[in-house]
Amino acid sequence: MSYLETTAQFYAEAAETPQEGLCCVSTPPLQLPGLKIPEIMQQMNYGCGSTVHPTELFGEPTVLYIGVGGGIEALQFAYFCRQPGGVIAVDPVIEMREAATRNLQSAAKENGWFNPEFVQILAGDAFALPMPDASVDVVAQNCLFNIFEPEDLQRALSEAYRVLKPGGKLIMSDPIATRPIPPHLQQDERLRALCLSGALSYEDYIQHLIGVGFGQIEIRARRPYRLLDTQNYNLDEPLLLESLDSVSFKVPIPVDGACVFTGKTAIYAGQEAMLDDGAGHLLQRGIPVAVCDKTAANLAKNFPSNLMMITESSWYYSGGGCC
């Protein structure tokens, strides 16, 4: 079987026999007033982080969710998109679609606000999304794209870009690797399906997003995910995987390159009340300003250290800032 067929078989089994801890979730499910998550959904919470960020979901957007899983994030998105078909969930595995449908019916019994018609579950995969061009406000996926080999990842990202409206958002949560994963692990199809051997480095992951045209990328969280030890994975030294939550915007890439926000700030420390850097950024003396990595590098290059402090990446960014 191909690695994609192995993955489909693996998740068909996980749909019929829930496997708690299949992915290592570092944070509990989102807690919102009036939202009750059925126990079965929590057992089938097969993700490495979260793609449900309330600040990105104002105005009842149309959300396309790739890989429905047990339906937990489809339900969470529906909390913000309370309209029939406001959430479209796509999954190639019939067993997973059936399980999510059952779970959402259970959720309707526990949540008076929820109508199962809010979520439309469709057959389909990340490489040929059943949606017209520029038709959705948000595309989301959790712990799926890391399974893909590089060429397939590029196809999936291009499809997400295609169906997003101008200004739309791709919200993702995926494992990344702190160093290249050795070939003997990459070639293990079951480990790839388990989200343990297909992860890219942070730099490669971001470059794939820029490569399909996303002009602004914001890191929402970066935290430890799994440790691959030496004995069980035949490694010379342990290999740490991290979970990366990101939001990528379908906006043009600026002439001087994409804006990637990782939680850096710039602080002007000169004598004047304000500094104009000549590139569209105004900094008040002593007040931190969120800046993208590109702007941070330019400010550090163009101003002496006694005038400009640039903080390290916090790997958390909540929006706003320089661009």
Secondary structure in CASP SS format (residue, H / E / C, confidence):
PFRMAT SS
TARGET T0000
AUTHOR 0000-0000-0000
METHOD secondary structure of the structure
MODEL  1
M C 1.00
S C 1.00
Y H 1.00
L H 1.00
E H 1.00
T H 1.00
T H 1.00
A H 1.00
Q H 1.00
F H 1.00
Y H 1.00
A H 1.00
E H 1.00
A H 1.00
A H 1.00
E H 1.00
T C 1.00
P C 1.00
Q C 1.00
E C 1.00
G C 1.00
L C 1.00
C C 1.00
C C 1.00
V C 1.00
S C 1.00
T C 1.00
P C 1.00
P C 1.00
L C 1.00
Q C 1.00
L C 1.00
P C 1.00
G C 1.00
L C 1.00
K C 1.00
I C 1.00
P C 1.00
E H 1.00
I H 1.00
M H 1.00
Q H 1.00
Q H 1.00
M C 1.00
N C 1.00
Y C 1.00
G C 1.00
C C 1.00
G C 1.00
S C 1.00
T C 1.00
V C 1.00
H C 1.00
P H 1.00
T H 1.00
E H 1.00
L C 1.00
F C 1.00
G C 1.00
E C 1.00
P C 1.00
T C 1.00
V E 1.00
L E 1.00
Y E 1.00
I E 1.00
G C 1.00
V C 1.00
G C 1.00
G C 1.00
G C 1.00
I H 1.00
E H 1.00
A H 1.00
L H 1.00
Q H 1.00
F H 1.00
A H 1.00
Y H 1.00
F H 1.00
C C 1.00
R C 1.00
Q C 1.00
P C 1.00
G C 1.00
G C 1.00
V E 1.00
I E 1.00
A E 1.00
V E 1.00
D E 1.00
P C 1.00
V C 1.00
I H 1.00
E H 1.00
M H 1.00
R H 1.00
E H 1.00
A H 1.00
A H 1.00
T H 1.00
R H 1.00
N H 1.00
L H 1.00
Q H 1.00
S H 1.00
A H 1.00
A H 1.00
K H 1.00
E H 1.00
N C 1.00
G C 1.00
W C 1.00
F C 1.00
N C 1.00
P H 1.00
E H 1.00
F H 1.00
V E 1.00
Q E 1.00
I E 1.00
L E 1.00
A E 1.00
G C 1.00
D E 1.00
A C 1.00
F C 1.00
A E 1.00
L C 1.00
P C 1.00
M C 1.00
P C 1.00
D C 1.00
A C 1.00
S C 1.00
V E 1.00
D E 1.00
V E 1.00
V E 1.00
A E 1.00
Q E 1.00
N E 1.00
C C 1.00
L C 1.00
F H 1.00
N H 1.00
I H 1.00
F C 1.00
E C 1.00
P H 1.00
E H 1.00
D H 1.00
L H 1.00
Q H 1.00
R H 1.00
A H 1.00
L H 1.00
S H 1.00
E H 1.00
A H 1.00
Y H 1.00
R H 1.00
V H 1.00
L E 1.00
K E 1.00
P E 1.00
G E 1.00
G E 1.00
K E 1.00
L E 1.00
I E 1.00
M E 1.00
S E 1.00
D E 1.00
P E 1.00
I E 1.00
A E 1.00
T C 1.00
R C 1.00
P C 1.00
I C 1.00
P C 1.00
P H 1.00
H H 1.00
L H 1.00
Q H 1.00
Q C 1.00
D C 1.00
E H 1.00
R H 1.00
L H 1.00
R H 1.00
A H 1.00
L C 1.00
C C 1.00
L C 1.00
S C 1.00
G C 1.00
A C 1.00
L C 1.00
S E 1.00
Y H 1.00
E H 1.00
D H 1.00
Y H 1.00
I H 1.00
Q H 1.00
H H 1.00
L H 1.00
I H 1.00
G H 1.00
V C 1.00
G C 1.00
F C 1.00
G C 1.00
Q E 1.00
I E 1.00
E E 1.00
I E 1.00
R E 1.00
A E 1.00
R E 1.00
R E 1.00
P E 1.00
Y E 1.00
R E 1.00
L E 1.00
L E 1.00
D C 1.00
T H 1.00
Q H 1.00
N H 1.00
Y H 1.00
N C 1.00
L C 1.00
D C 1.00
E C 1.00
P C 1.00
L E 1.00
L E 1.00
L E 1.00
E E 1.00
S E 1.00
L E 1.00
D E 1.00
S E 1.00
V E 1.00
S E 1.00
F E 1.00
K C 1.00
V C 1.00
P C 1.00
I C 1.00
P C 1.00
V C 1.00
D C 1.00
G C 1.00
A C 1.00
C E 1.00
V E 1.00
F E 1.00
T C 1.00
G C 1.00
K C 1.00
T E 1.00
A E 1.00
I E 1.00
Y E 1.00
A C 1.00
G C 1.00
Q C 1.00
E C 1.00
A C 1.00
M E 1.00
L E 1.00
D E 1.00
D C 1.00
G C 1.00
A C 1.00
G C 1.00
H C 1.00
L E 1.00
L E 1.00
Q E 1.00
R E 1.00
G C 1.00
I C 1.00
P C 1.00
V E 1.00
A E 1.00
V C 1.00
C C 1.00
D H 1.00
K H 1.00
T H 1.00
A H 1.00
A H 1.00
N H 1.00
L H 1.00
A H 1.00
K H 1.00
N H 1.00
F C 1.00
P C 1.00
S C 1.00
N C 1.00
L C 1.00
M E 1.00
M E 1.00
I E 1.00
T C 1.00
E C 1.00
S C 1.00
S C 1.00
W C 1.00
Y C 1.00
Y C 1.00
S C 1.00
G C 1.00
G C 1.00
G C 1.00
C C 1.00
C C 1.00
END
